[in-house]
Amino acid sequence: MNLLEQHGTAFAALSALPRAYSAVSDDDLLALGRAVARSQQLVATHAALIAGEVARRSAPALGSSGLAQRTGHRTPEELVRVTTGSTKRDARTAVAIGSLASSPDIEPWLAPVAAALTEGTLSVEAAAAIRTGLGVPTTDITAAVLAEASAGLCEVAPSLDADRLQRLARDARDALDEDGIADREAAAHARRSLTFWRTPDGGAHLRWVMDPETAATVGDLFDRATSPRRGGPRFVNPTDATLAEAITADTRTTEQLASDTFAHLLTAGADTDSTQLLGTGGPVVKILVAAESLDTRTGHARIEGSPTPVSVQTAER
């Protein structure tokens, strides 16, 4: 039995009910947490290696005979996503890091990262953080210089989470290449995007990739709306202190509060200045409802463009 099978058998034997852990001591509980994290790291590494092999067998040079296209998928990332049930982001990361581990020649400055990953001392998330933070070689910053930096980051990675490691990697790149800060800022600005898609239940999702300047603005608004719930600073000004208390006591979750606040800000902003929007004024939402339903307050209404009915009370609101 290999190591993966041993881990799978061990966890399958454990009860997944919360009460199975209620009698466990603090030390044992934390030890179990570390064991699970280690198993997750091991599984994620093997998943990335498999994704890298899928990518190799789906190389563009193979055309329609490649594994991805042969199984009806446009890209190896799509095949990995469908096969594993992962998100697009996770599938892209798995393919990128798996390909790196399988063939460091693709990005030779990350050879220390590939080695640490296969040795089990670096997680997939940490490898992705270093890769993103360090960037790619330029005329002034050679692959050898970045390889030295990546080796140093691999040494400190076990004591850092992926977010802090990526910031450290980015700081290392900035220290090496101050002249390139403006170029990297421009590249981050070019990557900005906002994607909106509807869900079958009538709701929707919003994915916003922000450049640092936009992130600073939105982050400040998010903090002002939610910081009292997240251990933010105490306010001396009576008005701010009262509002902070109201935010803390609000029965909505922090996420719901943030959603409602940003929806309000978007509506108010569109009504104040709609020069970059088709039409004028704030957003227009069309509600389709029978007059009898409004009179009797029975039945249902429908938001135009949404497949899901809403209550008459929502239509009135």
Order of alpha helices (4+ residues) and beta strands (2+ residues): alpha-alpha-alpha-alpha-alpha-alpha-alpha-alpha-alpha-alpha-alpha-beta-beta-alpha-alpha-alpha-beta-alpha-beta-beta-alpha
